[in-house]
Amino acid sequence: MLQKQLLQLAVPLVRTYGFSREALAQSVLHLPKPHEKPLSDAAVTSLFGHGDDARRTLINGWLDHAREEMKSSSSVCSTPVPLKEVLETRLRANEPVLHLLPEAFAFLASPSSGLPPLDPMPGLKHVSRIADDACYITGDTSVGPAWFRRRAAIAAAYGAAELHQLTSPNTAYQFLNDVLKLTHKADSSVSEVELFGKYIWRSWAGIVRSSGVLP
């Protein structure tokens, strides 16, 4: 319970301290009854993990919070929100920490130990969860194979837009609009979805390497 509360308090501190163990340490200063000093490094390790594992915990906590914001902003509407607006809301959540995200994504895609050197699963889970939430918010009623194709197409579209945002934030929303127009085609074509997926993975790998986390 305390871990969850402190993680929630650490999320807004990312703007000041980045996705760091320090942000987690400072979280106790923002409790209803604040501590007199930040958590010790040993306490951060006990609550959130060793070394960079604590940073991964914070990154994932921030991603969960951004998805919750996306859902909350749409819950006030009495009618389903257009998909484009839902995904734009999620992109906007990135803006305050946009300069931190390439390294954050690199950490997620870099296993703490062992192989492979790049793990695609965190990135795929990230965009898949956004797509699943977006479908729920927009009232999608797809079933069977269409359910999977629809979510794969939206995940690919959002992933492409987010990767574009990291390098060209001023054109990210127009890019999202353009790529969503292609989802109707990708929605009914497995090959197009696969093509989108390969594009996202190549771009994700490029971000990891350019971040300096891997040689």
Summary of the structure (lengths in Angstrom):
residues: 215
radius of gyration: 18.2
end to end distance: 38.6
largest distance: 57.9
contacts: 649
relative contact order: 0.10
helix: 77%
strand: 0%
